[in-house]
Amino acid sequence: MFHKGIVKGELKELQLKLLENGVSKKKEAVKEVIAYMTVGKDVSSLFTDVLNCLETKDFEIKKLVYLYLIKYAKQKPNLSILVVNTLVKDTQDENPLVRALALRTMGSIKVEGVTEYLCQPLRKCLNDEEAYVRKTAVVCVIKLFDQNPELVKTQGFIKILKKLIGDSNPMVVSNALIVLQQINRIVKQPIFVITQNDSAKILNALNEATTWGQIYILDSISTYAPKDEEEAESIIDRVLLRLSHPNSSVVLSAVRVVLNMMHSVTDRELLKKYSLKLASSLVTLLASPNPEIQYVALRNINLIVQRFPLMLPDEIRNFFCKYKDPIYVKMEKIEIIVMLVRKRNVRAVLKELKLYAEEVDLDFVKKSIRAIGRCALKLPPATEICVKALLELIQTKINYIIQQVVIVARDIFRKYPNKYESIITSLCENLEKLDDNEAKCAMIWILGEYADRIDNATELLESLIENFVEENREVQLQLLTSTIKLFLQKSEESEELLVRVLDLVTKKINDSDLRDRGYIYWRLLSSSPDIAKKIVLQERPKISSSTFKYDQILLTELLRNIPTLSSIYHEPPRVFEYNVKINLKESDSSEEDVEESDDSDEEQYTQKERKREKEKRKEKVNKNKKKNSKSEKIQSTKNTTNININTNTNTNTNTNTNNNNNNNNTTPTIGNLIDLTNLGIQTNSESKIKEISSISNNNSNQNEIGESLGKMDFFSELNYKTEDFSIEIEPKKLLLDPKNGKGMKIEGAFRRRNKKIYFDLSVSNHNTFPIGQFALAMNKNTFGLKPSGFMLDNVVMPQQTRETSILCPIVNEHIQNDKPNTILQAAARYQSVINFFQVEASLNIFFSEEGKVSKKEFLQRWKEINEEDETVNEIGNIKFSDIYTIIDKFSQKNIYFIDKTKQDFVEILYFSIKMVNNVFVMLEVAVVQSSNQIHYSIRSSNNAFNDLVSTFLNDLFQKISSK
């Protein structure tokens, strides 16, 4: 077992071994060095001695030395350049393995001096006679592209890659394709589009390619649009053999190609033939002993069946659950069973679902019972036998089964009003067994809807109202509505009950929505009971089956990405990847390397100063424990921050809200948001909503609706594009969920790109109707960040997500606040719905790219700040490989490394930060690896920000440790 520390004597011993003349001894010495390196020990001091071992013909030693070089080259950039001649020489070695190894090493060393010498050897290796060398050279092109995209273009490497598509070796062809695809995803304009001639070359390599090579080739062909029907048939015929491949990834990639090419085929007999081939291959995947592969297959089948419902007409029994199937496979199988159910097989399906409903897994039972209800909604001729199956389940007298049956029965009553009321008696007999809120709401709805047909409806509702105050909000709302329905149908016997409920709602309930609804009902009944009856008891629209969940636009996008995560999670590709677009003419990939300082101590602290600070460190830590506790209170501002918005409404609720905000002085209001209800911008959202509504009403066929919507250009201005690199992408956070947002979901994150701050926004519509007139506004925060007001003159379709990027300038008028924070108050509106929420930005968003200072300036700024204004903290149980992990992570956050020193096994690092409000922050980080502890000190030109920086550093060190 290796320990974290390495003794000087061990390093000296390793150095002597490396100087041995014998090849075997030298090999053993290099192996020991690599062993130390593998377990996280710092052996960078042996850099020169290890590199001297390159002067050998032994391939194993070369391989180990190159591995060492890749690890420590970035720490020793100046010394790394000395080995360039040896690397270039090895790229011309007679052994192809040595040539490939040397080139791979040069491509993996991210040092600017080495990159300059890479082009000539790379060009030679791309044209090497050995396929293995060419394959390695192709991969090296993408490594060079990551470091210097413009160099790849100017040196003509992209043209060479295009020629290698016709290479005789399938491994070279597949590697060239994947490299070109990766470059396509990064550059602003695609540099490679498959032509008819290219497709023939690529398919020629398909039969002899490796498994991964076949996947790359098939994925590339799936993006090709055939010229005519004959070419599409030819491609399908050459790909059909892959449908019986033992690797599931190859099968799914082949399915993707066949599906895309089938759009160009018009012959019905051929389409039927291809469909049968696809069906048999998909069903074969279900026979895999690996449940994960079964799940992936089921998720993709789910999409295919939605587009081609008749592809698996007689395969429904293959989707019946087995006792040994894991729960996630069973749940997905039930989903597909409902999609495939038809009149001819509904009895077999119901028999199977009733068996599932008697299982012990609660989620599986719920899914099975709801599947019976979906069958009833989907197949009107089979509704009666579905109702009989539900009645049989009620006889089990099991609580959770009865509750799910009640929920399903409510949907059946809504789909088929005034039918199947015979089961109401059985449902009412089990009223006392209902403890689930959704089941209670369903039962209460039934009691109110059919109050005139239930003799004891008043008694049943009265028993439920006894615990009205303790009930869930949804149950209270349903009780109120059902009581109103009861009174309108049986006014004489339920008048007392109605008065009691309205009294509870208006006097003893704090929920404003419930109280307001109670007042509305009260006023409506007082003014005109006849009008109230017409409003409350009017006929409701019938619900429809939710068998097919996705609109045709999203479904098409998912089918085009079948062998990817997109088809498994049923989310568009943009959810999983952040496409960084660059312009090869303007790109700048220069990277600042961290160099180990070998300078004298003239610009550093003297040993006396260091010793004095070290003695005071523990005293400062104890002194600042109380002070650092303030940083925990920063989070409380999330709950106390007020928002001031002019909505130009005259409701009492808004008036009260404004009065409360004016009287509350705990947190000052920051600026004024834009008027979301009257932006003064002419929009065409309403006309588009009417147009879409008319399409939905006139077309009962979902496919026809999808085709109509697909021709319209929605959210054209929200097509998300960026031309900048981002050092580290901040993941988007959920800002507004569909429940609180009335069907609108908002996700977003502040991100820093090209020395500017952007707010990347995603808007999702979870309603069943389009939403328009979307607007977003934010207040200025304590750093002076003021996002521009944003208004969208377009429509978001149901189940559709669109993205945009909003520039957020820094204004000069910074907000003065004793407790600075990174929170911004926000308001979002669509149509007449306004939602308020808060957005918290990561602190590093406000770290400028101009924070790098010299050692002399750092020392001067540090001494100018009083020790009383210094914040000191310590963190324990922090694990990481070496200090360069911290340096690299900090550099991604615009925290710039200045210098480092070492004292008694404690490494001390110095960093500088400049915030966008011109506040300079200096950090001293002491790393004690033997005890996994970190001590850090913060000095800034404005100590009000110290607690905020301290909280950020604590979180950052925890993230570094967790990785």
TORDO-663347 format. One record per residue (C-alpha): x, y, z. Coordinates in steps of 0.02 Angstrom, whole numbers, padded with zeros to 5 digits, always signed. Example, Ala and Ser with C-alpha at 12.3 -4.5 7.8 and 13.67 -1.06 7.14 Angstrom:
% residues 2
+00615-00225+00390;+00684-00053+00357;
END
This chain:
% residues 963
+00000+00000+00000;+00075+00166-00054;+00058+00317+00058;+00026+00494+00004;+00195+00563+00053;+00359+00519-00030;+00522+00530+00066;+00673+00620-00007;+00775+00462+00014;+00656+00367-00098;+00673+00499-00234;+00861+00491-00222;+00857+00302-00234;+00744+00310-00387;+00860+00438-00467;+01009+00323-00446;+00914+00178-00522;+00867+00283-00672;+01051+00320-00701;+01094+00134-00714;+01162+00077-00882;+01073-00091-00891;+00910-00094-00990;+00824-00211-00868;+00871-00107-00715;+00820+00053-00802;+00655-00027-00849;+00620-00076-00669;+00663+00101-00612;+00543+00179-00736;+00407+00057-00682;+00431+00111-00501;+00415+00294-00550;+00254+00258-00645;+00188+00160-00495;+00218+00310-00382;+00136+00423-00510;-00015+00309-00525;-00056+00317-00340;-00043+00507-00336;+00134+00538-00275;+00228+00687-00344;+00380+00625-00442;+00396+00778-00552;+00569+00813-00482;+00632+00660-00580;+00575+00738-00745;+00749+00757-00823;+00809+00586-00764;+00656+00497-00834;+00670+00585-01002;+00851+00531-01017;+00786+00352-01026;+00711+00389-01197;+00877+00355-01281;+00841+00170-01298;+00771+00047-01424;+00665-00040-01293;+00483-00010-01337;+00417-00042-01162;+00530+00091-01086;+00477+00216-01219;+00295+00181-01183;+00318+00210-00996;+00421+00368-01019;+00293+00440-01139;+00158+00406-01009;+00260+00502-00881;+00288+00643-01004;+00103+00666-01037;+00071+00678-00850;+00202+00808-00804;+00231+00904-00966;+00112+01042-00917;+00205+01068-00753;+00373+01074-00842;+00337+01163-01007;+00513+01226-01032;+00591+01056-01004;+00458+00971-01111;+00516+01067-01265;+00687+00984-01248;+00611+00814-01290;+00529+00874-01451;+00675+00819-01559;+00666+00643-01488;+00478+00636-01520;+00496+00696-01699;+00634+00571-01727;+00527+00429-01659;+00386+00476-01779;+00506+00421-01917;+00556+00257-01833;+00548+00097-01935;+00432+00019-01805;+00252+00077-01839;+00206+00055-01654;+00343+00178-01606;+00287+00301-01739;+00108+00294-01679;+00158+00305-01496;+00268+00458-01524;+00132+00548-01621;+00000+00507-01491;+00114+00577-01356;+00146+00739-01451;-00041+00763-01474;-00075+00733-01289;+00054+00861-01228;-00042+01024-01214;+00109+01138-01218;+00114+01274-01349;+00298+01245-01392;+00267+01061-01429;+00112+01097-01533;+00213+01203-01654;+00319+01052-01701;+00171+00933-01719;+00108+00982-01891;+00246+00909-02000;+00253+00736-01915;+00063+00731-01913;+00053+00762-02100;+00177+00622-02134;+00086+00500-02020;-00082+00539-02102;-00005+00472-02262;+00092+00330-02180;+00091+00160-02263;+00036+00075-02102;-00151+00085-02062;-00119+00086-01874;-00014+00243-01889;-00143+00328-02000;-00279+00285-01876;-00179+00360-01734;-00140+00515-01837;-00325+00542-01873;-00363+00543-01686;-00218+00663-01660;-00303+00789-01776;-00447+00814-01654;-00322+00836-01511;-00234+00971-01612;-00403+01048-01651;-00442+01063-01465;-00281+01162-01442;-00278+01265-01602;-00429+01251-01719;-00362+01378-01844;-00201+01279-01865;-00298+01124-01917;-00382+01220-02057;-00230+01318-02119;-00122+01162-02125;-00250+01070-02232;-00284+00928-02110;-00472+00935-02141;-00446+00903-02326;-00335+00754-02284;-00469+00684-02169;-00597+00696-02308;-00481+00596-02422;-00457+00464-02287;-00643+00425-02295;-00599+00322-02448;-00455+00234-02361;-00436+00047-02387;-00433+00013-02200;-00604+00022-02115;-00526+00072-01949;-00454+00229-02030;-00621+00267-02114;-00720+00254-01952;-00595+00361-01856;-00595+00494-01993;-00785+00499-01986;-00796+00521-01798;-00663+00658-01801;-00755+00752-01938;-00919+00734-01844;-00842+00804-01686;-00771+00952-01779;-00941+00979-01861;-01021+00993-01689;-00897+01126-01635;-00872+01239-01785;-00994+01374-01835;-01019+01309-02013;-01011+01120-02048;-00849+01074-02134;-00906+00903-02191;-01068+00847-02274;-01084+00670-02344;-01107+00664-02532;-01168+00522-02642;-00988+00472-02682;-00942+00478-02497;-01087+00367-02447;-01029+00230-02565;-00852+00236-02494;-00914+00232-02316;-01030+00084-02344;-00888-00013-02425;-00797-00011-02258;-00950-00067-02159;-00928-00256-02173;-00746-00261-02117;-00756-00127-01983;-00747-00163-01797;-00902-00148-01688;-00867+00033-01641;-00817+00069-01820;-00985+00005-01883;-01074+00117-01757;-00979+00271-01818;-01012+00226-02000;-01198+00196-01973;-01218+00356-01873;-01137+00453-02014;-01246+00372-02148;-01403+00410-02048;-01373+00596-02078;-01364+00573-02267;-01514+00618-02375;-01524+00500-02526;-01544+00575-02698;-01687+00463-02749;-01787+00310-02698;-01670+00190-02783;-01521+00250-02683;-01620+00240-02521;-01668+00059-02558;-01486+00019-02598;-01427+00090-02431;-01562-00004-02335;-01515-00168-02418;-01333-00146-02369;-01379-00102-02190;-01511-00237-02158;-01378-00367-02112;-01329-00259-01963;-01502-00285-01888;-01448-00459-01836;-01283-00403-01761;-01246-00469-01584;-01204-00294-01521;-01360-00195-01473;-01280-00027-01516;-01249-00083-01694;-01429-00144-01708;-01502+00020-01647;-01387+00120-01761;-01446+00013-01907;-01627+00040-01855;-01596+00227-01860;-01527+00218-02037;-01671+00110-02101;-01802+00224-02023;-01724+00380-02099;-01709+00300-02271;-01888+00233-02267;-01950+00412-02286;-01885+00408-02465;-01968+00241-02509;-02144+00240-02581;-02165+00055-02625;-02288-00016-02498;-02224-00194-02516;-02047-00139-02480;-02103-00036-02332;-02195-00186-02262;-02040-00293-02286;-01928-00167-02198;-02052-00148-02056;-02053-00336-02024;-01863-00337-02024;-01859-00195-01898;-01992-00276-01790;-01899-00441-01779;-01734-00356-01734;-01815-00249-01600;-01904-00398-01523;-01740-00494-01525;-01661-00359-01417;-01791-00398-01284;-01723-00575-01271;-01557-00507-01206;-01511-00571-01032;-01453-00396-00988;-01601-00294-00918;-01512-00130-00959;-01510-00176-01143;-01693-00225-01132;-01734-00055-01058;-01639+00039-01194;-01730-00064-01326;-01899-00030-01244;-01870+00157-01236;-01829+00160-01421;-01975+00046-01465;-02086+00168-01371;-02038+00305-01496;-02049+00194-01649;-02223+00130-01603;-02285+00309-01585;-02231+00347-01763;-02271+00175-01837;-02414+00100-01734;-02433-00049-01852;-02250-00101-01851;-02276-00226-01709;-02457-00284-01734;-02437-00464-01676;-02292-00446-01555;-02386-00388-01401;-02355-00549-01304;-02169-00518-01315;-02197-00367-01203;-02287-00460-01065;-02189-00444-00903;-02089-00586-00829;-02071-00615-00643;-01883-00587-00649;-01891-00422-00744;-01831-00271-00644;-01961-00140-00605;-01899-00013-00733;-01918-00142-00872;-02092-00190-00814;-02150-00010-00811;-02089+00021-00987;-02168-00139-01051;-02338-00086-00984;-02320+00079-01076;-02291-00011-01241;-02430-00137-01207;-02555+00006-01198;-02490+00074-01363;-02507-00095-01450;-02675-00145-01378;-02811-00173-01508;-02988-00239-01507;-02930-00413-01554;-02805-00430-01411;-02883-00324-01274;-02950-00475-01177;-02777-00553-01165;-02704-00386-01113;-02835-00359-00977;-02805-00533-00909;-02620-00495-00898;-02644-00323-00820;-02759-00395-00685;-02620-00516-00637;-02499-00371-00625;-02621-00276-00514;-02608-00414-00384;-02417-00399-00369;-02331-00331-00214;-02238-00186-00295;-02347-00033-00264;-02286+00070-00414;-02308-00079-00529;-02485-00106-00466;-02530+00077-00492;-02460+00075-00668;-02557-00083-00710;-02724-00019-00649;-02702+00146-00738;-02658+00048-00895;-02829-00035-00885;-02908+00136-00880;-02806+00194-01029;-02866+00043-01126;-03044+00094-01086;-03012+00270-01149;-02923+00210-01305;-03046+00074-01360;-03230+00124-01335;-03293-00051-01387;-03187-00128-01250;-03235-00006-01112;-03366-00121-01038;-03247-00266-01010;-03119-00144-00939;-03250-00083-00813;-03287-00264-00766;-03102-00292-00737;-03098-00140-00622;-03248-00206-00524;-03158-00370-00498;-03009-00275-00427;-03121-00182-00306;-03174-00350-00233;-02996-00378-00173;-03030-00249-00035;-02849-00193-00040;-02831-00007-00003;-02704+00045-00135;-02794-00055-00270;-02962+00024-00229;-02884+00198-00230;-02811+00176-00403;-02977+00106-00467;-03064+00264-00403;-02941+00374-00498;-02964+00273-00657;-03154+00274-00637;-03156+00464-00632;-03069+00470-00802;-03191+00343-00874;-03339+00447-00814;-03265+00601-00896;-03235+00509-01059;-03407+00424-01059;-03527+00535-00961;-03690+00459-00900;-03624+00283-00930;-03559+00146-00816;-03633+00230-00661;-03667+00057-00594;-03496+00050-00517;-03525+00207-00413;-03608+00104-00275;-03455-00007-00259;-03343+00146-00252;-03446+00231-00117;-03441+00075-00008;-03253+00093+00005;-03248+00279+00044;-03170+00254+00216;-03022+00161+00141;-02963+00311+00041;-02809+00396+00115;-02720+00452-00043;-02752+00635-00089;-02774+00600-00274;-02895+00460-00239;-02993+00570-00119;-03005+00707-00249;-03067+00582-00378;-03200+00512-00261;-03257+00685-00207;-03272+00736-00390;-03382+00583-00423;-03492+00626-00273;-03517+00803-00335;-03540+00757-00518;-03670+00622-00483;-03748+00694-00326;-03923+00679-00399;-03899+00491-00425;-03816+00452-00258;-03947+00446-00121;-03829+00477+00024;-03713+00599-00065;-03742+00731+00069;-03695+00612+00210;-03540+00553+00119;-03477+00729+00086;-03519+00780+00263;-03409+00640+00331;-03265+00703+00225;-03289+00884+00277;-03266+00842+00461;-03077+00854+00438;-03084+00995+00311;-02952+01105+00393;-02825+00963+00406;-02848+00904+00228;-02727+00936+00084;-02754+01094-00019;-02809+00996-00175;-02935+00899-00071;-03004+01059+00004;-03028+01137-00167;-03118+00982-00230;-03229+00975-00074;-03279+01156-00102;-03324+01128-00284;-03417+00965-00252;-03516+01045-00111;-03571+01183-00231;-03624+01049-00357;-03718+00956-00221;-03811+01114-00170;-03860+01155-00348;-03933+00980-00369;-04003+00952-00193;-04023+01124-00119;-04144+01081+00021;-04043+00945+00107;-03871+01021+00079;-03897+01206+00119;-03830+01188+00296;-03678+01092+00233;-03642+01227+00103;-03648+01367+00233;-03531+01268+00343;-03403+01241+00203;-03408+01422+00146;-03385+01478+00325;-03232+01366+00345;-03157+01423+00181;-03178+01610+00209;-03137+01619+00395;-03024+01476+00447;-02917+01442+00293;-02759+01543+00260;-02739+01491+00079;-02782+01643-00027;-02832+01544-00182;-02954+01436-00084;-03024+01587+00009;-03047+01687-00152;-03135+01542-00236;-03251+01527-00087;-03297+01712-00100;-03327+01695-00287;-03445+01548-00261;-03532+01639-00119;-03560+01797-00223;-03615+01694-00373;-03744+01595-00274;-03807+01753-00187;-03832+01850-00348;-03906+01717-00464;-03920+01531-00426;-03979+01497-00603;-03822+01573-00678;-03718+01477-00552;-03802+01316-00607;-03762+01351-00789;-03580+01387-00749;-03542+01250-00623;-03646+01109-00697;-03611+01142-00880;-03554+00999-00989;-03364+00980-00987;-03256+00932-01135;-03220+00746-01146;-03045+00688-01108;-02948+00588-01236;-02824+00446-01226;-02644+00494-01186;-02570+00343-01273;-02456+00446-01386;-02365+00573-01281;-02259+00675-01399;-02302+00793-01540;-02237+00748-01712;-02101+00881-01714;-02018+00818-01555;-02049+00637-01604;-01959+00662-01769;-01810+00738-01679;-01803+00594-01556;-01812+00462-01693;-01665+00544-01782;-01562+00516-01625;-01612+00337-01585;-01445+00264-01526;-01409+00410-01410;-01460+00468-01237;-01591+00576-01320;-01695+00424-01367;-01676+00345-01195;-01725+00497-01092;-01847+00557-01225;-01770+00730-01223;-01699+00828-01370;-01510+00822-01393;-01485+01001-01335;-01529+00946-01158;-01372+00838-01150;-01241+00938-01242;-01185+01116-01248;-01135+01151-01427;-00990+01273-01423;-00981+01353-01594;-00819+01433-01653;-00765+01526-01807;-00603+01453-01872;-00549+01623-01939;-00565+01710-01771;-00525+01572-01647;-00387+01592-01521;-00337+01437-01427;-00186+01504-01336;-00185+01431-01164;-00092+01502-01017;+00007+01366-00931;+00046+01363-00749;+00232+01365-00723;+00321+01310-00569;+00408+01459-00493;+00596+01447-00474;+00619+01634-00443;+00710+01707-00296;+00623+01768-00140;+00641+01953-00181;+00458+01969-00227;+00395+01845-00099;+00369+01852+00086;+00525+01836+00189;+00546+01680+00294;+00520+01786+00448;+00354+01851+00384;+00297+01676+00338;+00342+01608+00508;+00247+01749+00594;+00092+01719+00488;+00101+01533+00518;+00099+01560+00706;-00052+01673+00691;-00150+01558+00576;-00230+01453+00712;-00272+01609+00812;-00355+01688+00659;-00455+01531+00622;-00531+01532+00796;-00558+01719+00787;-00650+01706+00621;-00764+01559+00662;-00894+01681+00727;-00863+01798+00583;-00880+01662+00452;-01047+01612+00523;-01114+01767+00438;-01091+01682+00271;-01222+01555+00319;-01347+01697+00339;-01324+01748+00159;-01440+01607+00108;-01578+01684+00212;-01589+01829+00090;-01669+01707-00034;-01824+01702+00074;-01829+01886+00125;-01788+01975-00037;-01936+02075-00099;-01980+02113-00278;-02054+02275-00341;-02149+02259-00505;-02277+02370-00587;-02410+02256-00658;-02540+02393-00689;-02677+02289-00611;-02812+02348-00492;-02848+02189-00395;-02850+02194-00206;-02720+02059-00196;-02591+02158-00293;-02629+02315-00194;-02599+02225-00031;-02440+02150-00098;-02371+02319-00147;-02416+02392+00022;-02329+02250+00111;-02174+02273+00006;-02170+02459+00042;-02185+02431+00228;-02055+02296+00238;-01884+02374+00258;-01785+02219+00304;-01712+02209+00129;-01713+02359+00013;-01800+02340-00153;-01682+02348-00301;-01738+02449-00449;-01899+02422-00546;-01936+02281-00665;-02011+02315-00835;-02200+02316-00849;-02240+02137-00900;-02424+02170-00933;-02398+02311-01057;-02231+02307-01144;-02286+02418-01286;-02232+02290-01417;-02349+02232-01554;-02358+02043-01558;-02440+01914-01667;-02452+01783-01530;-02641+01791-01516;-02668+01765-01701;-02550+01616-01701;-02638+01539-01552;-02805+01555-01642;-02729+01480-01798;-02659+01333-01701;-02821+01308-01606;-02917+01299-01769;-02796+01170-01834;-02818+01065-01677;-03008+01076-01686;-03019+01032-01871;-02898+00886-01868;-02936+00736-01761;-02788+00638-01825;-02631+00672-01724;-02515+00641-01870;-02606+00773-01974;-02593+00898-01832;-02407+00862-01815;-02378+00888-02001;-02472+01054-01996;-02371+01116-01848;-02209+01058-01925;-02229+01183-02068;-02235+01331-01950;-02076+01416-01888;-02100+01434-01702;-01976+01523-01589;-01862+01566-01734;-01774+01695-01625;-01745+01568-01487;-01637+01450-01589;-01492+01444-01470;-01320+01476-01544;-01157+01537-01471;-00991+01573-01550;-00886+01577-01394;-00791+01453-01290;-00843+01434-01109;-00712+01379-00984;-00834+01283-00876;-01019+01269-00914;-01134+01306-00769;-01281+01184-00774;-01453+01259-00791;-01559+01261-00634;-01746+01241-00617;-01813+01415-00582;-01999+01385-00603;-02083+01215-00606;-02239+01182-00710;-02350+01168-00557;-02309+01340-00488;-02289+01415-00661;-02463+01365-00719;-02392+01246-00847;-02237+01347-00889;-02066+01277-00842;-01915+01393-00838;-01734+01338-00821;-01585+01451-00832;-01408+01490-00779;-01289+01636-00787;-01136+01593-00891;-00980+01691-00934;-00923+01688-01115;-00804+01799-01211;-00780+01914-01059;-00967+01946-01049;-01108+01878-00941;-01256+01792-01023;-01414+01720-00951;-01452+01557-01043;-01638+01525-01034;-01748+01374-01073;-01937+01392-01083;-02047+01236-01084;-02234+01226-01111;-02316+01086-01009;-02492+01143-01048;-02607+01066-01178;-02621+01233-01267;-02493+01352-01344;-02429+01496-01239;-02379+01666-01306;-02327+01842-01257;-02184+01775-01151;-02080+01908-01064;-01942+01904-00934;-01870+02043-00826;-01744+02049-00685;-01690+02177-00556;-01512+02239-00538;-01411+02146-00405;-01273+02201-00286;-01138+02182-00418;-01229+02296-00539;-01284+02152-00650;-01437+02207-00750;-01506+02082-00877;-01595+02161-01023;-01785+02148-01025;-01836+02010-01144;-01999+01990-01239;-02041+01851-01361;-02156+01891-01506;-02200+01710-01540;-02281+01553-01471;-02221+01401-01374;-02308+01241-01425;-02367+01110-01298;-02226+00995-01240;-02100+01106-01328;-01940+01179-01257;-01849+01327-01329;-01689+01413-01279;-01610+01584-01292;-01464+01682-01225;-01485+01856-01149;-01339+01977-01131;-01321+02042-00953;-01220+02203-00943;-01140+02272-00786;-01203+02448-00749;-01097+02574-00658;-01220+02609-00519;-01176+02466-00401;-01300+02431-00262;-01236+02468-00088;-01277+02325+00028;-01204+02270+00194;-01230+02089+00143;-01190+02073-00041;-01264+01922-00129;-01277+01846-00303;-01467+01839-00308;-01572+01923-00441;-01759+01950-00425;-01854+01898-00582;-02028+01902-00654;-02093+01801-00803;-02256+01820-00895;-02351+01729-01029;-02518+01795-01087;-02600+01852-00924;-02504+01740-00803;-02363+01822-00703;-02241+01723-00596;-02107+01787-00478;-01950+01694-00432;-01766+01719-00390;-01611+01671-00486;-01449+01638-00396;-01290+01659-00497;-01129+01571-00456;-01005+01695-00382;-00871+01656-00513;-00986+01735-00644;-00929+01901-00572;-00743+01858-00580;-00661+01959-00719;-00532+01893-00843;-00421+02039-00790;-00383+01967-00619;-00204+01913-00657;-00075+02019-00565;+00113+02010-00545;+00194+01942-00388;+00252+02116-00341;+00078+02191-00359;+00004+02046-00261;+00125+02073-00117;+00092+02260-00117;-00098+02239-00114;-00085+02107+00022;+00017+02221+00137;-00099+02370+00108;-00246+02277+00188;-00257+02272+00378;-00249+02104+00464;-00412+02145+00554;-00500+02141+00385;-00432+01968+00342;-00546+01816+00340;-00467+01649+00385;-00548+01478+00376;-00502+01295+00376;-00582+01145+00293;-00551+00963+00337;-00572+00797+00248;-00527+00868+00076;-00452+00738-00041;-00368+00771-00209;-00220+00704-00307;-00105+00856-00303;-00105+01045-00290;-00120+01061-00479;-00297+00996-00464;-00337+01152-00362;-00242+01265-00483;-00331+01194-00634;-00502+01204-00552;-00472+01382-00493;-00413+01436-00666;-00580+01377-00737;-00665+01499-00618;-00554+01649-00665;-00456+01631-00503;-00276+01662-00559;-00124+01572-00491;+00017+01689-00436;+00149+01585-00348;+00179+01440-00230;+00299+01392-00093;+00325+01248+00027;+00355+01244+00215;+00370+01085+00318;+00260+00976+00207;+00134+01119+00188;+00115+01190+00013;+00055+01370+00006;-00029+01438-00151;-00068+01619-00193;-00212+01674-00305;-00289+01837-00362;-00467+01883-00412;-00540+02040-00486;-00728+02060-00477;-00832+02154-00605;-00861+02292-00476;-00670+02321-00467;-00650+02234-00299;-00481+02144-00290;-00471+01983-00188;-00308+01900-00135;-00304+01720-00075;-00176+01621+00021;-00214+01434+00019;-00112+01318+00132;-00128+01134+00084;-00087+01002+00215;-00103+00841+00115;-00046+00729+00257;-00202+00774+00356;-00316+00818+00209;-00338+00994+00275;-00342+01163+00188;-00317+01331+00273;-00354+01488+00174;-00346+01674+00203;-00445+01808+00110;-00398+01991+00095;-00498+02106-00018;-00511+02290-00056;-00689+02281+00013;-00705+02160+00158;-00895+02157+00141;-00868+02026+00005;-00756+01913+00110;-00897+01806+00178;-00969+01783+00004;-00799+01727-00063;-00774+01613+00088;-00939+01524+00057;-00896+01503-00127;-00725+01430-00085;-00799+01306+00039;-00918+01240-00095;-00780+01236-00226;-00661+01136-00116;-00800+01012-00077;-00831+00988-00263;-00646+00962-00295;-00641+00833-00156;-00795+00739-00218;-00719+00719-00391;
END
